[in-house]
Amino acid sequence: MKAIKGSLKASRLAVAGAAAASAVLVLSSPAFAHVTVQPEGEAAKGGYAVVDFKVPNERDDASTTKLEVNLPADHPLASVMPQPVDGWTVQVTKSKLAKPLTLHGEQIDEAVTKVTWTATGKGIEPGYFQKFPLSVGRLPEDADQLVFKALQTYSDKDVVRWIEVQKDGQEEPENPAPVLELASASAAGHNGSQAEDASAASAGKETAAVTSTGGSDTTARVLGVVGIVVGAAGVAYGVMAGRRRSTEA
């Protein structure tokens, strides 16, 4: 009996411990709900990319109604185009550059420094997230990453500032800024060439298959018509031969 009671007690303690661990996990999970930025595919140095700013709602009593993304001033981007997002308006803010940029042979003396999305409805409700896409370029060739500082505003006017930069050898800050990692230009170009070659080869195979099928169908039709004509001639010859025999008899 004592052994059984001891076993039951141990089981209860294990269940209680698991419940406590789950509670800690649930309570600590909002700390991981950062605003982040990720490329659709790959963001290569010197190229262009579409990047998504992922905004989770880490509150259970308010909705996210605004997102402000500040573009890096140390590496200005000459081309920035937002993609429309249902339920949100977007405002693009440009500023004069201290040092003009050259894009496609033209001098550019201003660039986009901030993009702001504002909800026209309920915004991002508790338990949901939203992606905000941007087409950006030309990406710098002398940097391994770009830091975008963001402000997240809630329906109760509370503002979370995702602006802290991660420092080497230190723990992640409480409100880290979104960071876009840049891939090597040579590696991205090689992979892109392989993808284009594979696509062209696939298209060539499909064209060849269509041409071959079309030729086979045409040949079959011609042979069928010839067969019908030959068959009809044979029948006519047989009828005529029969009539001649009848006349001779």
C-alpha positions in Angstrom: 0.0 0.0 0.0 2.8 2.4 0.9 4.5 1.7 -2.5 1.2 2.5 -4.3 0.6 5.7 -2.3 4.2 6.8 -3.1 3.7 6.1 -6.8 0.5 8.1 -6.9 2.1 11.0 -5.0 5.0 11.0 -7.5 2.6 11.0 -10.4 0.7 13.9 -9.0 4.0 15.8 -8.5 5.0 15.1 -12.1 1.7 16.4 -13.4 1.9 19.5 -11.3 5.4 20.1 -12.5 4.4 19.7 -16.1 1.5 22.1 -15.6 3.8 24.7 -14.0 6.3 24.3 -16.9 3.5 24.8 -19.4 2.3 27.9 -17.5 5.9 29.3 -17.6 6.0 28.6 -21.4 2.7 30.3 -22.0 3.6 33.3 -19.9 7.0 33.7 -21.6 5.9 33.1 -25.2 5.0 36.8 -25.9 8.7 37.6 -25.5 9.4 35.8 -28.8 6.7 37.8 -30.7 9.1 40.2 -32.3 8.6 42.3 -35.5 10.9 40.6 -38.0 11.9 40.9 -41.7 12.6 38.0 -44.1 13.2 38.0 -47.8 10.9 36.1 -50.2 13.6 33.8 -51.6 17.0 35.4 -51.2 18.3 39.0 -50.6 21.6 39.2 -52.5 24.2 42.0 -52.2 23.9 44.4 -55.2 20.5 43.1 -56.2 16.8 43.6 -55.6 14.5 41.6 -53.3 11.0 41.4 -51.9 11.0 41.4 -48.1 8.2 40.8 -45.7 7.9 42.5 -42.3 6.1 40.0 -40.1 4.1 41.7 -37.3 2.6 39.4 -34.6 0.1 40.8 -32.1 1.7 40.0 -28.7 -1.2 41.6 -26.7 -4.5 39.9 -25.7 -6.4 43.1 -25.0 -5.6 45.3 -28.0 -5.0 45.2 -31.7 -2.1 46.5 -33.8 -3.3 49.5 -35.8 0.0 50.9 -37.2 3.5 49.9 -38.2 6.3 52.3 -39.0 9.4 51.0 -40.6 12.5 53.2 -40.8 14.9 52.3 -43.5 18.7 52.3 -42.8 20.2 55.7 -43.2 23.7 54.4 -43.6 22.7 52.3 -46.6 19.9 54.2 -48.4 17.8 52.3 -50.9 17.0 54.1 -54.1 14.0 51.9 -55.0 11.3 51.1 -52.4 7.8 50.0 -53.4 5.2 48.7 -51.0 2.7 46.0 -52.0 -1.0 46.8 -51.2 -2.3 45.1 -48.1 -6.0 44.7 -47.6 -7.4 46.7 -44.7 -4.3 49.0 -44.5 -3.2 52.3 -46.1 0.4 52.9 -46.8 2.5 56.1 -46.7 6.0 56.4 -48.2 8.2 59.1 -46.8 11.2 60.4 -48.8 14.1 62.5 -47.6 17.0 64.3 -49.2 20.3 62.4 -49.3 23.6 63.9 -48.1 25.3 61.9 -50.8 23.4 61.2 -54.1 23.0 57.7 -55.3 23.5 56.3 -58.8 20.8 54.0 -60.1 20.7 52.8 -63.8 23.0 55.6 -64.7 20.9 58.3 -63.1 21.7 60.5 -60.1 19.2 60.2 -57.2 19.3 62.8 -54.5 16.4 61.5 -52.4 15.4 58.1 -51.1 12.6 56.5 -49.0 13.4 56.8 -45.4 10.2 55.5 -43.8 7.1 53.4 -44.7 4.0 53.6 -42.6 1.0 51.2 -42.7 -2.2 52.3 -40.9 -5.2 50.0 -40.4 -8.5 51.1 -41.8 -10.4 48.5 -39.8 -9.6 46.4 -36.7 -6.0 45.9 -37.6 -4.1 42.8 -36.3 -6.3 41.3 -33.6 -5.0 39.2 -30.7 -3.7 35.8 -31.8 -3.0 36.9 -35.4 -0.1 38.3 -37.4 0.2 40.2 -40.6 2.9 40.5 -43.3 3.8 43.8 -45.0 5.8 43.3 -48.3 8.3 45.7 -49.7 10.2 45.6 -52.9 13.7 47.0 -52.2 16.9 47.7 -54.1 19.6 48.1 -55.0 20.9 46.3 -51.9 24.4 47.4 -50.7 27.4 45.4 -51.7 29.5 46.5 -48.7 27.2 45.2 -45.9 26.3 41.8 -44.6 23.0 42.9 -43.1 20.5 45.8 -43.0 18.8 47.0 -39.8 15.3 48.3 -40.0 13.9 50.1 -36.8 10.2 49.6 -36.4 7.4 51.1 -34.2 4.3 49.0 -33.5 1.2 50.9 -32.3 -1.7 49.3 -30.6 -5.4 50.4 -30.5 -4.9 51.6 -26.9 -2.2 54.0 -28.2 0.6 51.9 -26.6 3.8 52.0 -28.8 6.4 49.2 -28.8 9.7 50.4 -30.2 11.6 47.6 -32.0 14.8 49.6 -32.3 17.5 47.9 -30.2 20.5 46.6 -32.2 21.9 43.2 -31.4 25.5 43.4 -30.2 28.0 40.6 -30.7 28.6 38.4 -27.7 25.5 39.7 -25.8 22.1 38.4 -25.2 19.2 39.4 -27.5 17.7 42.8 -26.4 14.2 43.0 -25.1 13.0 44.9 -28.2 15.3 43.9 -31.1 15.2 45.7 -34.4 14.3 43.7 -37.5 17.5 42.6 -39.3 17.8 41.5 -43.0 20.7 39.2 -43.7 22.3 39.7 -47.1 23.5 36.8 -49.2 26.6 36.7 -51.3 26.1 38.2 -54.7 28.1 35.4 -56.5 26.2 32.6 -54.8 22.8 34.1 -55.5 23.7 34.8 -59.1 24.9 31.2 -59.6 21.8 29.8 -58.1 19.6 32.1 -60.2 21.4 31.1 -63.4 20.8 27.4 -62.6 17.1 28.1 -61.9 16.8 30.0 -65.2 18.6 27.2 -67.2 16.4 24.6 -65.6 13.3 26.6 -66.5 14.5 27.1 -70.1 15.3 23.4 -70.4 11.9 22.5 -69.1 10.2 24.8 -71.5 12.2 23.4 -74.4 11.2 19.8 -73.5 7.5 20.9 -73.4 7.8 22.6 -76.8 9.5 19.5 -78.3 6.8 17.3 -76.9 4.1 19.4 -78.3 5.8 19.5 -81.8 6.3 15.8 -81.8 2.7 15.1 -80.8 1.4 17.4 -83.5 3.6 15.8 -86.2 2.4 12.3 -85.1 -1.3 13.4 -85.2 -0.9 14.9 -88.7 0.8 11.8 -90.1 -1.9 9.5 -88.7 -4.6 11.6 -90.2 -2.9 11.6 -93.7 -2.4 7.8 -93.6 -6.1 7.4 -92.5 -7.3 9.5 -95.5 -5.0 7.6 -97.9 -6.4 4.3 -96.5 -10.0 5.4 -97.0 -9.2 6.5 -100.6 -7.4 3.2 -101.4 -10.3 1.2 -99.9 -12.9 3.1 -101.9 -10.9 2.6 -105.1 -10.7 -1.1 -104.4 -14.5 -1.4 -103.8 -15.2 0.5 -107.1 -12.8 -1.7 -109.0 -14.5 -4.8 -107.6 -17.9 -3.6 -108.6 -16.8 -2.7 -112.2 -15.1 -6.1 -112.5 -18.3 -7.9 -111.5 -20.3 -6.0 -114.1 -17.9 -6.9 -116.8 -18.1 -10.5 -116.0 -21.9 -10.4 -116.0 -21.9 -8.7 -119.4 -19.5 -11.3 -120.9 -21.6 -14.2 -119.6 
